[in-house]
Amino acid sequence: MGRPEEPLDRDGSPVREFAFWLRDLRRRAGLTYDQLGKNAHYATSTVQAATAGSRLPTLRVTMAFVEACGGDQGEWREYWTLVRRAMDRAAPAGASVSVGPPWLSRPVDAEVTRDADGWIIESFTALLRLDAEPVEAAEFRRIVATVDGLAELVTSLSVPRQSGDSDQSHDLESELLYGGSLQRRAQPYDSYFQNVIVLPHPLRRGDRHEYAIRHRIPRGQQMASHYVHVPYRRSDRFELRVRFGASQLPREIWVLRDAPTAVIYAREPSAQKLVPDRFGEVQMTFTGLRPGLGYGISWR
């Protein structure tokens, strides 16, 4: 039997991102590592090592992994090649170390068909209260069913650790305010939280539904200095309002748009800066979001 999956810190490096997407592929295929190893004709430890993020798996192991999960081997071969080139010490100086999978550059409609899991996000509005104790975020979504009989929504979010935070405890408190019932909550690894929202009644294709959820950072736990929506399904509109409070304004606030994970964690200010109003609030609206890329703000 395979060992439990270790947490994966997405630091934006090509190898870690490759491991993240392999884990995502396995999860979507619904396979355990034991089942995956059997289907791929490799030892369980070998397919687990491919997703560890410590080194790039060989192309042969990658192709067997992808085939066992029913993935697109052509796209994954291209992705593996891009990552391998990014790791080449002979790469030109200044070459980007942020390598995204080829499918992230697809048109939105194609991505929706691929992995919308039965629903898309028509609008997402978030209010982050950094002036509150504990820090909290209220999130309001209007979703559209893309299949008949949609009865539950599986949602997830990442709460990365603040730099220097080494406390054993790392948690998030979530409460559904309306729009169904929060039935199951999981924390597969340290910074990743997953919720299952059971809807009041099954939706038909084209039906709209609204729900709101409130997340709170436990008292005493620090929050990383960014709030970013990274959609993995079609997301048409995202509106973000952050209230810092007039007495605790950061030195600098900048916008993240179409940002790969490496850019989010690099913490290099973008050209688009924000100035809070006299009450310490900033607001941004994003449309035409691309799956797998980040939209939001960062500060220091």
GUTILO-861977 format. One record per residue (C-alpha): x, y, z. Coordinates in pm, 1 decimal. Example, Ala and Ser with C-alpha at 12.3 -4.5 7.8 and 13.67 -1.06 7.14 Angstrom:
BEGIN
<rec u="1230.0" v="-450.0" w="780.0"/>
<rec u="1367.0" v="-106.0" w="714.0"/>
//
This chain:
BEGIN
<rec u="0.0" v="0.0" w="0.0"/>
<rec u="130.9" v="347.9" w="-88.7"/>
<rec u="228.3" v="595.1" w="179.8"/>
<rec u="6.0" v="901.9" w="242.5"/>
<rec u="53.9" v="1187.0" w="-1.9"/>
<rec u="287.4" v="1452.8" w="136.9"/>
<rec u="193.3" v="1822.2" w="119.1"/>
<rec u="319.8" v="2005.2" w="-189.3"/>
<rec u="434.2" v="2364.2" w="-150.6"/>
<rec u="363.3" v="2539.5" w="-480.6"/>
<rec u="663.4" v="2769.9" w="-495.0"/>
<rec u="619.2" v="2835.9" w="-867.4"/>
<rec u="918.9" v="2629.0" w="-977.6"/>
<rec u="866.3" v="2422.3" w="-1295.9"/>
<rec u="914.0" v="2086.4" w="-1120.7"/>
<rec u="671.6" v="2169.4" w="-837.0"/>
<rec u="411.9" v="2293.2" w="-1086.2"/>
<rec u="454.5" v="1975.8" w="-1292.0"/>
<rec u="397.1" v="1768.3" w="-977.1"/>
<rec u="89.6" v="1975.5" w="-890.6"/>
<rec u="-70.4" v="1908.4" w="-1229.1"/>
<rec u="13.2" v="1537.1" w="-1211.1"/>
<rec u="-163.8" v="1526.3" w="-873.1"/>
<rec u="-457.2" v="1712.4" w="-1025.6"/>
<rec u="-473.6" v="1458.5" w="-1310.4"/>
<rec u="-474.5" v="1163.8" w="-1068.0"/>
<rec u="-742.6" v="1326.8" w="-854.2"/>
<rec u="-965.7" v="1385.7" w="-1155.4"/>
<rec u="-916.4" v="1025.7" w="-1265.4"/>
<rec u="-1032.1" v="908.5" w="-921.6"/>
<rec u="-741.4" v="665.5" w="-880.2"/>
<rec u="-546.3" v="575.3" w="-569.4"/>
<rec u="-170.0" v="551.0" w="-610.1"/>
<rec u="-196.5" v="171.6" w="-584.6"/>
<rec u="-451.2" v="162.6" w="-867.4"/>
<rec u="-247.0" v="409.1" w="-1070.6"/>
<rec u="71.4" v="206.3" w="-1031.9"/>
<rec u="-107.7" v="-109.7" w="-1142.3"/>
<rec u="-258.5" v="62.2" w="-1447.9"/>
<rec u="72.9" v="224.1" w="-1539.8"/>
<rec u="271.9" v="-98.1" w="-1481.2"/>
<rec u="501.5" v="73.0" w="-1232.2"/>
<rec u="554.3" v="33.0" w="-860.3"/>
<rec u="331.9" v="247.1" w="-641.1"/>
<rec u="641.6" v="417.5" w="-501.5"/>
<rec u="747.6" v="517.7" w="-854.9"/>
<rec u="421.8" v="692.2" w="-943.9"/>
<rec u="412.6" v="858.2" w="-601.5"/>
<rec u="766.8" v="986.5" w="-652.6"/>
<rec u="655.1" v="1142.7" w="-982.7"/>
<rec u="425.9" v="1376.5" w="-786.2"/>
<rec u="667.3" v="1454.4" w="-501.7"/>
<rec u="796.2" v="1772.6" w="-667.8"/>
<rec u="1160.8" v="1698.2" w="-583.4"/>
<rec u="1266.9" v="1612.6" w="-938.3"/>
<rec u="1116.1" v="1581.2" w="-1284.0"/>
<rec u="998.6" v="1225.1" w="-1355.3"/>
<rec u="1130.8" v="1060.7" w="-1668.6"/>
<rec u="929.3" v="1100.1" w="-1985.2"/>
<rec u="853.7" v="725.9" w="-1986.6"/>
<rec u="709.4" v="734.7" w="-1634.0"/>
<rec u="517.5" v="1053.0" w="-1715.1"/>
<rec u="358.0" v="902.6" w="-2025.8"/>
<rec u="260.0" v="586.3" w="-1837.7"/>
<rec u="113.4" v="798.6" w="-1555.6"/>
<rec u="-86.8" v="1010.9" w="-1800.5"/>
<rec u="-212.0" v="712.6" w="-2000.7"/>
<rec u="-326.8" v="536.3" w="-1682.2"/>
<rec u="-525.6" v="847.2" w="-1587.1"/>
<rec u="-678.9" v="892.7" w="-1932.8"/>
<rec u="-493.0" v="1218.9" w="-1995.6"/>
<rec u="-383.9" v="1373.9" w="-2324.2"/>
<rec u="-39.3" v="1227.1" w="-2390.0"/>
<rec u="43.1" v="1480.5" w="-2661.7"/>
<rec u="-15.8" v="1774.0" w="-2431.1"/>
<rec u="176.6" v="1614.6" w="-2145.3"/>
<rec u="470.8" v="1530.0" w="-2371.8"/>
<rec u="479.5" v="1896.5" w="-2475.2"/>
<rec u="455.2" v="2007.3" w="-2111.6"/>
<rec u="735.4" v="1770.4" w="-2001.7"/>
<rec u="958.5" v="1905.3" w="-2280.2"/>
<rec u="893.1" v="2266.9" w="-2176.3"/>
<rec u="983.0" v="2191.6" w="-1814.2"/>
<rec u="1294.4" v="1998.0" w="-1916.9"/>
<rec u="1411.7" v="2292.3" w="-2126.4"/>
<rec u="1347.4" v="2535.3" w="-1840.1"/>
<rec u="1573.2" v="2321.5" w="-1619.6"/>
<rec u="1856.0" v="2318.7" w="-1874.2"/>
<rec u="2159.8" v="2497.9" w="-1732.0"/>
<rec u="2244.6" v="2612.0" w="-2084.2"/>
<rec u="1916.8" v="2802.0" w="-2111.3"/>
<rec u="1965.0" v="3167.9" w="-2205.8"/>
<rec u="2004.0" v="3410.7" w="-1916.6"/>
<rec u="1675.2" v="3573.1" w="-1828.1"/>
<rec u="1467.1" v="3284.4" w="-1964.5"/>
<rec u="1141.4" v="3244.9" w="-1776.2"/>
<rec u="1134.4" v="2975.7" w="-1508.0"/>
<rec u="756.0" v="2989.6" w="-1495.9"/>
<rec u="626.6" v="2711.7" w="-1719.6"/>
<rec u="251.9" v="2658.6" w="-1751.4"/>
<rec u="82.2" v="2353.8" w="-1899.8"/>
<rec u="-24.4" v="2391.5" w="-2264.8"/>
<rec u="-394.1" v="2350.8" w="-2182.0"/>
<rec u="-395.0" v="2678.7" w="-1985.9"/>
<rec u="-356.6" v="2867.5" w="-2313.8"/>
<rec u="-673.3" v="2716.8" w="-2458.6"/>
<rec u="-978.2" v="2934.7" w="-2517.7"/>
<rec u="-1205.0" v="2944.8" w="-2212.7"/>
<rec u="-1488.3" v="2751.4" w="-2377.8"/>
<rec u="-1255.7" v="2461.8" w="-2455.5"/>
<rec u="-1140.5" v="2449.2" w="-2094.4"/>
<rec u="-1498.9" v="2447.6" w="-1972.4"/>
<rec u="-1578.4" v="2145.1" w="-2185.4"/>
<rec u="-1269.1" v="1971.6" w="-2051.9"/>
<rec u="-1310.4" v="1994.3" w="-1675.9"/>
<rec u="-1594.5" v="2212.8" w="-1553.3"/>
<rec u="-1723.2" v="1929.7" w="-1326.8"/>
<rec u="-2080.1" v="2020.9" w="-1410.0"/>
<rec u="-2076.2" v="2391.0" w="-1330.2"/>
<rec u="-1912.7" v="2722.6" w="-1409.9"/>
<rec u="-1881.4" v="3050.4" w="-1218.9"/>
<rec u="-2084.3" v="3333.5" w="-1368.1"/>
<rec u="-1977.4" v="3585.1" w="-1102.8"/>
<rec u="-1763.1" v="3581.0" w="-789.5"/>
<rec u="-1753.3" v="3867.4" w="-539.9"/>
<rec u="-1519.6" v="3865.8" w="-240.3"/>
<rec u="-1476.2" v="4095.5" w="56.4"/>
<rec u="-1154.1" v="4048.8" w="253.0"/>
<rec u="-1153.7" v="4210.1" w="598.7"/>
<rec u="-794.7" v="4259.3" w="710.1"/>
<rec u="-914.8" v="4513.6" w="966.8"/>
<rec u="-1112.2" v="4244.4" w="1150.8"/>
<rec u="-991.6" v="4007.0" w="1421.1"/>
<rec u="-981.0" v="3734.4" w="1315.7"/>
<rec u="-920.1" v="3810.0" w="947.0"/>
<rec u="-1215.6" v="3696.9" w="738.5"/>
<rec u="-1325.1" v="3672.4" w="377.0"/>
<rec u="-1688.1" v="3664.6" w="263.2"/>
<rec u="-1727.8" v="3506.8" w="-82.0"/>
<rec u="-2043.7" v="3523.9" w="-294.5"/>
<rec u="-2077.1" v="3314.7" w="-610.1"/>
<rec u="-2340.0" v="3275.0" w="-880.2"/>
<rec u="-2287.5" v="2946.8" w="-1062.0"/>
<rec u="-2447.2" v="2794.0" w="-1372.2"/>
<rec u="-2504.1" v="2419.5" w="-1405.7"/>
<rec u="-2364.9" v="2264.7" w="-1724.7"/>
<rec u="-2522.0" v="1921.9" w="-1664.4"/>
<rec u="-2859.6" v="1791.8" w="-1550.6"/>
<rec u="-2891.9" v="1669.1" w="-1193.3"/>
<rec u="-2612.7" v="1874.4" w="-1034.4"/>
<rec u="-2662.9" v="1808.4" w="-662.3"/>
<rec u="-2340.1" v="1920.3" w="-497.9"/>
<rec u="-2041.4" v="2146.9" w="-552.9"/>
<rec u="-1685.0" v="2050.7" w="-468.1"/>
<rec u="-1489.2" v="2368.6" w="-395.5"/>
<rec u="-1132.2" v="2418.9" w="-281.8"/>
<rec u="-897.2" v="2693.3" w="-174.7"/>
<rec u="-534.8" v="2731.4" w="-77.8"/>
<rec u="-424.9" v="2917.3" w="234.9"/>
<rec u="-46.1" v="2944.0" w="200.4"/>
<rec u="167.7" v="3003.0" w="504.7"/>
<rec u="312.8" v="3345.6" w="566.8"/>
<rec u="689.2" v="3352.7" w="516.2"/>
<rec u="856.6" v="3239.2" w="837.5"/>
<rec u="544.9" v="3071.6" w="978.6"/>
<rec u="657.1" v="2734.4" w="1114.3"/>
<rec u="375.7" v="2664.2" w="1360.3"/>
<rec u="242.0" v="2310.1" w="1346.5"/>
<rec u="-118.0" v="2432.7" w="1339.2"/>
<rec u="-244.7" v="2575.0" w="1010.0"/>
<rec u="-619.9" v="2589.9" w="974.7"/>
<rec u="-917.7" v="2767.4" w="824.3"/>
<rec u="-1270.5" v="2808.0" w="959.4"/>
<rec u="-1549.0" v="2800.3" w="696.8"/>
<rec u="-1921.5" v="2863.5" w="733.0"/>
<rec u="-2184.0" v="2850.5" w="458.6"/>
<rec u="-2405.0" v="3157.7" w="494.8"/>
<rec u="-2673.4" v="3055.9" w="243.8"/>
<rec u="-2731.7" v="2848.3" w="-67.6"/>
<rec u="-2713.1" v="2492.8" w="65.2"/>
<rec u="-2537.7" v="2298.8" w="337.8"/>
<rec u="-2166.8" v="2249.2" w="403.2"/>
<rec u="-2159.0" v="1872.4" w="446.3"/>
<rec u="-1798.0" v="1767.1" w="419.8"/>
<rec u="-1468.0" v="1943.6" w="475.7"/>
<rec u="-1125.0" v="1799.5" w="404.9"/>
<rec u="-765.3" v="1918.9" w="436.7"/>
<rec u="-568.7" v="1687.8" w="206.2"/>
<rec u="-247.5" v="1871.0" w="290.7"/>
<rec u="-120.8" v="2160.7" w="497.5"/>
<rec u="-239.8" v="2460.1" w="294.9"/>
<rec u="-519.8" v="2307.7" w="86.7"/>
<rec u="-882.0" v="2297.0" w="202.6"/>
<rec u="-1175.3" v="2133.5" w="25.0"/>
<rec u="-1547.3" v="2179.0" w="87.8"/>
<rec u="-1850.1" v="1992.5" w="-41.9"/>
<rec u="-2166.1" v="2203.2" w="-65.2"/>
<rec u="-2490.7" v="2009.2" w="-97.0"/>
<rec u="-2746.8" v="2210.3" w="-293.2"/>
<rec u="-3108.7" v="2259.4" w="-177.7"/>
<rec u="-3227.3" v="2067.3" w="-485.3"/>
<rec u="-3060.2" v="1925.9" w="-799.7"/>
<rec u="-3003.3" v="2177.2" w="-1078.4"/>
<rec u="-3078.6" v="2129.1" w="-1445.0"/>
<rec u="-2841.3" v="2233.6" w="-1718.5"/>
<rec u="-2856.1" v="2614.3" w="-1748.0"/>
<rec u="-2999.1" v="2667.8" w="-1396.4"/>
<rec u="-2835.4" v="2937.7" w="-1186.5"/>
<rec u="-2766.4" v="2916.1" w="-815.5"/>
<rec u="-2613.2" v="3152.7" w="-561.3"/>
<rec u="-2428.3" v="3071.1" w="-242.6"/>
<rec u="-2213.8" v="3257.7" w="8.8"/>
<rec u="-1939.5" v="3126.6" w="233.3"/>
<rec u="-1733.2" v="3294.0" w="504.7"/>
<rec u="-1375.5" v="3192.4" w="577.8"/>
<rec u="-1186.8" v="3296.9" w="891.1"/>
<rec u="-818.4" v="3270.0" w="971.3"/>
<rec u="-789.6" v="3139.9" w="1330.0"/>
<rec u="-678.7" v="3399.0" w="1584.7"/>
<rec u="-303.5" v="3426.6" w="1603.3"/>
<rec u="-245.1" v="3264.0" w="1262.9"/>
<rec u="-81.8" v="3492.1" w="1008.2"/>
<rec u="-214.5" v="3533.0" w="655.9"/>
<rec u="4.8" v="3543.6" w="346.2"/>
<rec u="5.8" v="3894.0" w="198.0"/>
<rec u="-203.0" v="3829.8" w="-111.7"/>
<rec u="-557.1" v="3733.7" w="-205.5"/>
<rec u="-582.8" v="3570.2" w="-546.1"/>
<rec u="-855.6" v="3385.3" w="-735.2"/>
<rec u="-705.0" v="3106.9" w="-947.9"/>
<rec u="-995.1" v="2951.3" w="-1142.2"/>
<rec u="-973.8" v="2590.6" w="-1258.7"/>
<rec u="-1304.8" v="2612.0" w="-1440.0"/>
<rec u="-1465.9" v="2889.5" w="-1643.2"/>
<rec u="-1501.1" v="3202.9" w="-1430.3"/>
<rec u="-1655.0" v="3502.0" w="-1608.0"/>
<rec u="-1627.9" v="3782.5" w="-1354.6"/>
<rec u="-1440.1" v="3837.1" w="-1027.9"/>
<rec u="-1483.9" v="4142.6" w="-808.1"/>
<rec u="-1254.7" v="4186.4" w="-509.9"/>
<rec u="-1274.4" v="4443.1" w="-229.8"/>
<rec u="-1011.2" v="4447.7" w="43.1"/>
<rec u="-1044.9" v="4656.6" w="358.4"/>
<rec u="-707.2" v="4713.5" w="522.9"/>
<rec u="-829.3" v="4976.7" w="763.7"/>
<rec u="-704.7" v="5334.2" w="764.5"/>
<rec u="-467.2" v="5273.5" w="1056.9"/>
<rec u="-278.6" v="4975.3" w="910.9"/>
<rec u="-214.4" v="5046.7" w="545.6"/>
<rec u="59.3" v="4850.7" w="368.1"/>
<rec u="351.7" v="5029.7" w="208.2"/>
<rec u="262.8" v="4904.8" w="-138.2"/>
<rec u="-32.5" v="4731.7" w="-308.2"/>
<rec u="-26.7" v="4593.5" w="-660.7"/>
<rec u="-259.9" v="4407.8" w="-896.9"/>
<rec u="-205.5" v="4049.3" w="-1010.7"/>
<rec u="-362.5" v="3971.9" w="-1347.4"/>
<rec u="-304.0" v="3662.3" w="-1563.6"/>
<rec u="-38.2" v="3569.4" w="-1307.9"/>
<rec u="127.1" v="3224.7" w="-1308.3"/>
<rec u="195.5" v="3076.7" w="-965.8"/>
<rec u="562.8" v="3174.6" w="-988.5"/>
<rec u="466.8" v="3539.7" w="-1031.7"/>
<rec u="230.4" v="3530.4" w="-733.7"/>
<rec u="500.5" v="3394.8" w="-501.5"/>
<rec u="784.9" v="3600.9" w="-645.7"/>
<rec u="628.8" v="3906.2" w="-477.4"/>
<rec u="764.9" v="4143.3" w="-738.3"/>
<rec u="529.8" v="4444.3" w="-767.4"/>
<rec u="347.4" v="4477.2" w="-1096.4"/>
<rec u="317.4" v="4804.1" w="-1285.2"/>
<rec u="-45.4" v="4845.6" w="-1175.8"/>
<rec u="-46.8" v="4988.0" w="-824.2"/>
<rec u="-348.5" v="5058.7" w="-603.7"/>
<rec u="-399.9" v="5344.2" w="-358.0"/>
<rec u="-651.4" v="5283.1" w="-77.9"/>
<rec u="-931.6" v="5530.2" w="-20.3"/>
<rec u="-953.3" v="5723.9" w="305.7"/>
<rec u="-1115.0" v="5426.1" w="478.2"/>
<rec u="-836.1" v="5192.4" w="376.3"/>
<rec u="-1020.9" v="5005.0" w="98.9"/>
<rec u="-919.4" v="4898.7" w="-250.5"/>
<rec u="-1138.7" v="4739.2" w="-516.3"/>
<rec u="-1071.9" v="4557.6" w="-845.3"/>
<rec u="-1289.6" v="4386.8" w="-1106.7"/>
<rec u="-1160.8" v="4118.9" w="-1344.9"/>
<rec u="-1331.8" v="3969.2" w="-1651.3"/>
<rec u="-1221.9" v="3714.3" w="-1908.5"/>
<rec u="-1030.5" v="3509.1" w="-1652.3"/>
<rec u="-805.6" v="3231.7" w="-1783.7"/>
<rec u="-808.2" v="2898.0" w="-1597.8"/>
<rec u="-493.0" v="2826.9" w="-1400.2"/>
<rec u="-380.9" v="3190.2" w="-1376.6"/>
<rec u="-419.1" v="3423.5" w="-1079.9"/>
<rec u="-629.1" v="3741.0" w="-1037.5"/>
<rec u="-622.3" v="3959.4" w="-727.8"/>
<rec u="-388.6" v="4179.2" w="-529.9"/>
<rec u="-67.6" v="4151.4" w="-329.2"/>
<rec u="82.2" v="4388.0" w="-73.9"/>
<rec u="372.9" v="4453.3" w="159.0"/>
//
